[in-house]
């Protein structure tokens, strides 16, 4: 049994492969070693009864996750996984590599993530290059769920939201300044809290307010995380993540304005990632 895992900060997609074929899929919370220690990781996996039941039979785990960008961070996730999958060989790598592998079409390209957070890399089929760092939801994450959630709540508190959105937000979430401050400044995982408002925002995707906000966020992302590559206008730029999929019109608008050629737009890269591993392990 082999498990292939693609994890963001909000959720993780698990795919079980047996004899070269996908047999089961699982979901857990997302794991980011900047926010979660090995105990949190192992406990969350064990909370999924199906994963816990097969844990002793798993021989390989390929984990790609947000925040897995150094040996130190990767070791936290690896130890958490080994607590559960004690008989498995565990490999932990960055979610950027998963993005690159899931979108690679045989030619050098730029691969981008637009989810709870945002990031990009250049991949030539052998080497992955990250031109600028991901700065996280406080300093960066342009075009991400946390970026738009922060904008929404800022405008709400400044009384700048359109009246219908403002009232709907109040009715749907029963929020006020104290509740927002508690979740953003005092509780852990503020990035996930901010990104949790994306379902609400997407419900207003055709309004002038959201359309303008998302176009601006996409433009900022491309300016900072795509145009940093010298050949950004010569190669395809691929995107993974629910935001790039839901807001393709706004993404294409911003890309056209900046002369960037959008390639693949994939909501969930897990299937492509599984195909990559099956081809490498069984062919």
C-alpha positions in Angstrom: 0.0 0.0 0.0 1.2 3.5 -0.9 -0.3 6.8 0.2 0.1 10.0 -1.8 -0.8 13.1 0.1 -1.2 16.7 -1.1 -1.7 19.1 1.8 -2.4 22.8 2.0 -2.9 24.7 5.3 -6.7 24.0 5.3 -7.1 20.4 4.0 -5.2 17.3 3.0 -6.1 15.0 0.1 -5.0 11.4 0.6 -5.0 8.8 -2.1 -4.3 5.1 -1.5 -2.6 3.2 -4.3 -2.4 -0.6 -4.5 -0.9 -2.6 -7.3 -0.6 0.5 -9.5 -4.2 1.6 -9.1 -6.1 4.1 -6.9 -8.3 2.3 -4.5 -9.4 4.8 -1.8 -9.4 8.5 -1.1 -9.4 10.3 2.3 -9.5 13.8 3.6 -8.0 15.3 6.8 -7.2 18.7 8.0 -4.3 20.5 6.4 -0.9 20.2 8.0 1.7 23.0 8.0 4.8 22.5 10.2 4.9 26.3 10.9 1.7 25.9 12.8 1.3 22.2 13.6 3.7 20.0 15.6 4.1 16.2 15.2 1.6 15.4 17.9 -1.1 17.5 16.2 -0.4 15.8 12.9 -0.4 12.2 14.3 -3.6 12.8 16.3 -5.4 14.3 13.3 -4.5 11.3 11.1 -5.6 8.8 13.8 -8.9 10.6 14.1 -9.6 9.3 10.6 -10.7 5.8 11.3 -10.1 4.5 7.8 -6.5 5.8 7.7 -5.9 4.4 11.2 -7.2 1.0 10.2 -4.7 0.6 7.3 -1.8 2.3 9.0 0.2 -0.9 9.6 -0.1 -2.0 6.0 1.2 1.2 4.4 4.7 0.8 3.1 5.4 4.2 1.4 4.1 7.7 2.1 4.7 10.5 -0.3 3.7 13.8 1.4 3.7 17.2 -0.2 2.7 20.0 2.0 2.5 23.8 2.6 5.4 25.0 4.8 7.5 21.9 4.0 10.3 24.1 2.6 13.3 23.0 4.8 14.8 19.9 6.3 13.8 21.2 9.8 10.1 21.7 8.8 10.0 18.5 6.8 11.3 16.6 9.8 8.3 17.7 11.9 5.9 16.3 9.4 7.9 13.2 8.9 7.9 12.4 12.6 4.2 13.0 12.8 3.6 10.6 9.9 5.9 7.9 11.3 4.0 7.9 14.6 1.0 6.5 12.6 2.6 4.7 9.6 5.3 2.9 11.6 6.1 0.4 8.8 6.3 2.9 6.0 9.2 4.7 4.3 8.1 8.4 4.5 9.1 11.1 2.0 8.1 14.7 2.7 8.5 17.6 0.2 7.2 21.0 -0.6 3.7 21.6 -2.0 5.4 23.6 -4.8 7.0 20.3 -6.0 3.6 18.7 -6.1 2.3 21.7 -8.1 5.2 21.4 -10.5 4.8 17.7 -11.0 1.0 17.9 -11.4 1.3 20.6 -14.1 4.4 19.6 -16.0 3.7 18.9 -19.7 7.2 18.2 -20.9 8.4 21.8 -21.3 9.7 24.3 -18.8 7.0 26.3 -17.1 6.0 28.4 -14.1 3.7 26.6 -11.7 1.6 28.5 -9.2 -0.5 27.8 -6.1 -3.6 29.8 -5.2 -5.2 28.3 -2.2 -5.2 29.3 1.5 -1.8 30.8 0.7 0.0 31.5 -2.6 3.4 30.7 -4.1 5.1 29.9 -7.4 8.1 28.2 -8.9 9.9 27.6 -12.2 10.2 23.9 -13.2 12.2 22.5 -16.2 11.5 18.8 -15.6 14.5 18.4 -13.4 15.2 21.4 -11.3 12.7 23.5 -9.3 13.6 27.2 -8.8 11.8 29.6 -6.5 12.7 33.2 -7.5 11.0 35.0 -4.6 10.0 33.5 -1.2 6.4 33.0 0.0 6.0 35.6 2.8 2.9 34.1 4.4 -0.5 35.7 5.1 0.8 38.7 7.0 3.5 40.0 4.6 2.4 38.3 1.3 0.1 35.5 0.0 -1.2 37.8 -2.7 -4.2 36.4 -4.5 -4.8 33.7 -1.9 -7.8 32.9 0.3 -6.3 34.6 3.3 -5.5 37.7 1.2 -9.1 38.1 0.1 -10.5 37.2 3.5 -8.4 39.8 5.1 -9.6 42.4 2.5 -13.2 41.4 3.1 -12.9 41.8 6.9 -11.0 45.0 6.7 -13.6 46.6 4.5 -16.3 45.2 6.8 -14.7 46.8 9.8 -14.2 50.1 7.9 -17.8 50.1 6.8 -16.7 49.9 3.1 -18.6 46.8 2.1 -21.6 47.0 -0.3 -24.8 47.1 1.9 -26.2 43.8 0.8 -22.8 42.0 1.4 -22.4 43.7 4.7 -25.9 42.5 5.9 -25.4 39.0 4.5 -22.0 38.7 6.3 -23.6 39.8 9.6 -26.5 37.3 9.2 -24.3 34.4 8.1 -21.4 34.7 10.5 -22.7 36.8 13.4 -19.3 38.6 13.5 -18.2 41.8 15.0 -14.8 43.4 15.8 -14.3 41.4 18.9 -14.9 38.1 17.2 -12.6 39.0 14.3 -9.9 40.1 16.6 -10.1 37.0 18.7 -9.7 34.8 15.6 -7.0 36.9 13.9 -4.9 38.0 16.8 -5.4 35.5 19.6 -6.3 32.1 18.2 -4.0 30.0 16.1 -4.3 29.5 12.4 -5.5 33.0 11.5 -4.6 32.3 7.9 -7.2 29.4 7.7 -9.8 31.6 9.5 -9.3 34.4 6.9 -9.5 32.0 4.0 -12.7 30.4 5.4 -14.6 33.4 4.0 -13.8 32.5 0.4 -17.0 30.5 0.1 -18.9 33.7 1.0 -16.8 35.8 -1.3 -17.3 33.4 -4.2 -21.1 33.7 -3.8 -20.6 37.3 -4.9 -18.1 36.6 -7.7 -20.2 38.4 -10.3 -20.6 41.7 -8.3 -18.4 44.7 -9.1 -16.9 44.6 -5.6 -15.7 41.0 -5.7 -14.7 41.1 -9.4 -12.5 44.2 -8.8 -11.0 42.8 -5.6 -10.1 39.5 -7.1 -8.7 41.1 -10.3 -6.5 43.3 -8.1 -5.3 40.3 -6.1 -4.6 38.2 -9.2 -2.6 41.2 -10.7 -0.6 41.5 -7.5 0.1 37.8 -7.4 1.3 37.8 -11.1 3.4 40.9 -10.6 5.2 39.5 -7.6 5.3 35.7 -8.2 5.2 35.3 -12.0 6.9 38.4 -13.4 9.9 37.7 -11.2 11.0 35.1 -13.7 12.9 36.5 -16.7 11.1 34.3 -19.2 7.6 34.7 -17.7 6.1 35.8 -21.0 7.7 33.0 -23.0 6.5 30.0 -21.1 3.2 28.7 -19.9 2.1 29.6 -16.4 0.1 26.9 -14.8 -2.2 27.3 -11.7 -3.5 24.9 -9.1 -6.0 25.5 -6.3 -9.7 26.2 -5.9 -9.3 30.0 -6.3 -7.6 29.8 -9.7 -10.4 27.5 -10.8 -13.3 29.4 -9.4 -12.0 32.8 -10.5 -10.6 31.9 -13.9 -12.1 34.9 -15.6 -10.4 37.3 -13.2 -7.2 35.3 -13.4 -7.2 35.5 -17.2 -8.0 39.2 -17.1 -5.0 39.9 -14.9 -2.7 37.7 -17.0 -3.8 39.3 -20.2 -3.0 42.7 -18.8 0.5 41.6 -17.8 1.2 39.6 -21.0 1.3 36.2 -19.3 0.2 33.0 -21.0 -2.1 31.0 -18.7 -1.7 27.2 -19.2 -3.4 24.5 -17.1 -5.8 25.6 -14.3 -6.4 22.6 -12.0 -8.7 22.7 -9.0 -7.1 19.7 -7.3 -3.7 18.4 -8.3 -4.0 15.0 -6.5 -5.0 13.0 -9.6 -2.1 14.3 -11.6 0.3 13.7 -8.7 -1.0 10.1 -8.4 -0.5 9.5 -12.1 3.1 10.8 -11.8 3.9 8.4 -9.0 2.2 5.4 -10.6 4.2 6.0 -13.8 7.4 6.2 -11.8 6.8 3.3 -9.5 5.1 0.7 -11.7 6.3 1.5 -15.3 
